[in-house]
Amino acid sequence: MEFRLLSEYLEKLEKTPSRLSITEILSDLFKESSPGEIDKITYLVLGQLAPAYAGIVFNMADKMVVRAISKASGKENKDVIELYKRLGDLGEVAQELSRLNILSRPSHNKASVLDVYEELFAIAAEEGEGSQERKVEKLAKLFSLLDPLSVRFVARIPLGKLRLGFSDKTILDALSWMLKGDKSLKTKLEKAYQVLPDVGRLVKRVKTDGIERATKGVKPII
């Protein structure tokens, strides 16, 4: 799946206050996702790269994302900060400047979800001397490869500000909805999740093996 398409789903989720509608949108997204990418998509819609226990964090403050937006857009830091003060959301700032800048740069490529996930993971993995600057450079490069809507959501993820208003339990509801068109499998999925508290991995197992094989004999993470 192209990340551009995932961003369209994220935009729908952002605009949807109804819990049922959110569940249905996520269900449609999971139907469209391949087994090889569905776990990554699950993490990304939750604004993360892995389950919390994995301890994978970006360690990026607003100032670092401002610098990345500045590098990608060719604007001065102060101009990015001024727009941030007006809009109140660095995702919207990044989108707006990407939209203004898009005609003066090469066409963005058709980056896949896996491409973007791998780049974000590489940013989070940077550590040691000079790591902050490398994170900024890599994020700026990623911005320059994406369409404006995708840039909006990618800018929010390192800051932990995707905040679409749902949790792992909503993911399980959506998984049940994908399989049955209702929440009748919720209890079975919740029991499996208690043993395997990695919602991305569980979603992938269900997508690959089906509900019965995926939830039978689930082994806990050691």
C-alpha positions as CSV (number, residue, x, y, z in Angstrom):
1,M,0.0,0.0,0.0
2,E,1.2,3.5,-0.8
3,F,1.6,5.7,2.3
4,R,-0.5,8.3,0.5
5,L,-3.5,5.9,0.7
6,L,-2.9,5.3,4.4
7,S,-2.8,9.0,5.0
8,E,-6.2,9.3,3.4
9,Y,-7.5,6.8,5.9
10,L,-5.8,8.7,8.7
11,E,-7.6,11.9,7.5
12,K,-10.9,10.1,7.6
13,L,-10.2,8.8,11.1
14,E,-9.2,12.3,12.3
15,K,-12.5,13.8,11.0
16,T,-14.7,11.1,12.5
17,P,-16.1,11.5,16.0
18,S,-18.2,8.4,15.9
19,R,-16.7,5.3,17.5
20,L,-18.6,3.0,15.2
21,S,-17.5,4.9,12.1
22,I,-13.9,4.7,13.3
23,T,-14.3,1.0,13.7
24,E,-15.7,0.6,10.2
25,I,-12.9,2.8,8.7
26,L,-10.2,0.7,10.4
27,S,-12.0,-2.5,9.2
28,D,-11.8,-1.2,5.6
29,L,-8.2,-0.3,6.0
30,F,-7.4,-3.8,7.4
31,K,-9.2,-5.4,4.5
32,E,-7.1,-3.5,2.0
33,S,-3.8,-4.2,3.8
34,S,-1.6,-7.1,2.9
35,P,-0.4,-9.6,5.5
36,G,3.2,-8.3,5.0
37,E,2.3,-4.7,6.0
38,I,-0.8,-4.9,8.3
39,D,1.2,-5.1,11.5
40,K,3.2,-1.9,10.5
41,I,-0.1,-0.2,9.5
42,T,-1.6,-1.1,12.9
43,Y,1.3,0.5,14.8
44,L,1.3,3.6,12.6
45,V,-2.4,4.3,13.1
46,L,-1.7,4.2,16.8
47,G,1.1,6.7,16.3
48,Q,3.9,4.3,17.2
49,L,6.4,1.8,15.7
50,A,6.0,-1.1,18.0
51,P,4.2,-2.2,21.2
52,A,5.0,0.0,24.2
53,Y,7.0,-2.7,26.0
54,A,9.5,-2.7,23.1
55,G,10.7,0.7,24.3
56,I,11.2,2.2,20.8
57,V,10.9,6.0,21.1
58,F,11.9,8.9,18.8
59,N,13.2,11.3,21.5
60,M,12.4,14.2,19.2
61,A,11.2,17.5,20.6
62,D,9.2,20.2,18.7
63,K,12.4,22.1,18.0
64,M,13.9,19.2,16.1
65,V,10.8,18.7,14.0
66,V,10.7,22.5,13.3
67,R,14.3,22.1,12.0
68,A,13.3,19.2,9.8
69,I,10.4,21.1,8.3
70,S,12.7,24.1,7.7
71,K,15.3,22.0,5.9
72,A,12.6,20.3,3.7
73,S,10.8,23.5,2.8
74,G,13.7,25.9,2.5
75,K,12.1,28.2,5.0
76,E,13.9,29.8,8.0
77,N,13.3,28.3,11.4
78,K,11.7,31.5,12.6
79,D,9.2,31.4,9.7
80,V,8.3,27.8,10.6
81,I,7.9,28.8,14.3
82,E,5.7,31.7,13.3
83,L,3.4,29.5,11.3
84,Y,3.4,27.0,14.2
85,K,2.2,29.7,16.6
86,R,-0.7,30.5,14.2
87,L,-1.7,26.9,13.4
88,G,-0.9,25.2,16.7
89,D,0.0,21.9,15.0
90,L,3.4,21.0,13.4
91,G,1.6,18.5,11.2
92,E,-0.5,21.2,9.6
93,V,2.6,23.5,9.4
94,A,4.5,20.7,7.6
95,Q,1.6,20.1,5.3
96,E,1.1,23.7,4.4
97,L,4.8,24.3,3.6
98,S,5.0,21.1,1.7
99,R,2.0,22.2,-0.4
100,L,3.6,25.6,-1.1
101,N,6.9,24.0,-2.0
102,I,5.8,21.0,-4.1
103,L,6.0,22.8,-7.4
104,S,9.6,23.8,-6.9
105,R,10.9,20.3,-6.2
106,P,11.0,16.9,-8.0
107,S,7.7,15.0,-7.9
108,H,7.3,13.0,-4.7
109,N,7.8,9.3,-5.2
110,K,5.2,6.7,-4.5
111,A,6.6,5.7,-1.1
112,S,4.9,2.6,0.4
113,V,3.9,2.1,4.0
114,L,6.8,-0.2,4.5
115,D,9.2,2.5,3.0
116,V,8.0,5.1,5.4
117,Y,7.9,2.7,8.4
118,E,11.5,1.7,7.8
119,E,12.6,5.4,7.5
120,L,10.8,6.3,10.7
121,F,12.3,3.2,12.5
122,A,15.8,4.3,11.3
123,I,15.2,7.8,12.8
124,A,14.1,6.3,16.1
125,A,17.1,4.0,16.2
126,E,19.6,6.9,15.8
127,E,21.7,7.3,19.0
128,G,25.0,8.6,20.2
129,E,27.0,11.7,19.3
130,G,25.4,13.7,16.5
131,S,22.2,11.6,16.6
132,Q,19.9,14.7,16.9
133,E,21.2,16.2,13.7
134,R,21.0,12.8,11.9
135,K,17.4,12.5,13.0
136,V,16.6,15.9,11.7
137,E,18.3,15.2,8.4
138,K,16.5,11.9,7.9
139,L,13.1,13.4,8.8
140,A,13.6,16.3,6.4
141,K,14.6,13.9,3.6
142,L,11.5,11.8,4.3
143,F,9.3,15.0,4.1
144,S,10.8,15.8,0.7
145,L,9.7,12.4,-0.7
146,L,6.0,12.6,0.4
147,D,2.9,14.3,-0.7
148,P,1.6,17.1,1.6
149,L,-1.1,15.0,3.3
150,S,1.4,12.3,4.1
151,V,3.8,14.9,5.5
152,R,1.2,16.1,7.9
153,F,0.8,12.7,9.6
154,V,4.5,11.8,9.4
155,A,5.4,15.1,11.2
156,R,3.1,14.2,14.1
157,I,4.3,10.6,14.7
158,P,7.8,11.4,16.2
159,L,6.2,13.9,18.5
160,G,3.6,11.4,19.8
161,K,0.8,13.7,18.6
162,L,-1.1,11.6,16.1
163,R,-3.9,11.3,18.6
164,L,-6.7,9.9,16.6
165,G,-8.7,9.1,19.7
166,F,-8.7,5.3,19.8
167,S,-6.7,2.5,21.4
168,D,-5.7,-1.1,21.0
169,K,-9.2,-2.2,22.0
170,T,-10.7,-0.3,19.0
171,I,-8.2,-2.1,16.8
172,L,-9.6,-5.4,18.1
173,D,-13.2,-4.2,17.5
174,A,-12.2,-3.3,13.9
175,L,-10.6,-6.7,13.4
176,S,-13.8,-8.4,14.5
177,W,-15.7,-6.1,12.1
178,M,-13.4,-7.0,9.3
179,L,-14.1,-10.7,9.8
180,K,-17.7,-10.8,10.7
181,G,-19.2,-7.3,10.1
182,D,-19.9,-6.9,13.8
183,K,-18.2,-7.1,17.2
184,S,-19.1,-10.8,17.9
185,L,-15.4,-11.9,17.9
186,K,-14.4,-9.2,20.4
187,T,-14.2,-11.5,23.5
188,K,-12.1,-14.1,21.7
189,L,-9.7,-11.4,20.4
190,E,-9.5,-9.8,23.8
191,K,-8.5,-13.1,25.4
192,A,-5.8,-13.6,22.8
193,Y,-4.6,-10.1,23.3
194,Q,-4.3,-10.7,27.1
195,V,-1.8,-13.5,26.3
196,L,-0.1,-11.7,23.4
197,P,-0.2,-8.0,24.2
198,D,1.2,-6.9,20.8
199,V,-1.8,-5.8,18.8
200,G,0.2,-5.5,15.5
201,R,1.4,-9.0,15.8
202,L,-2.1,-10.3,16.7
203,V,-3.7,-8.5,13.7
204,K,-1.1,-9.9,11.4
205,R,-1.7,-13.5,12.7
206,V,-5.4,-13.1,12.2
207,K,-4.9,-11.7,8.7
208,T,-2.5,-14.4,7.7
209,D,-4.0,-17.5,9.5
210,G,-7.6,-16.7,10.2
211,I,-9.3,-16.2,13.6
212,E,-9.3,-19.8,14.8
213,R,-5.7,-20.6,14.0
214,A,-4.5,-17.2,15.1
215,T,-6.1,-17.4,18.6
216,K,-5.7,-21.1,19.3
217,G,-2.7,-21.8,21.5
218,V,-1.4,-18.3,21.4
219,K,1.9,-18.3,23.4
220,P,2.7,-15.3,25.6
221,I,5.7,-13.1,24.9
222,I,8.5,-14.0,27.2
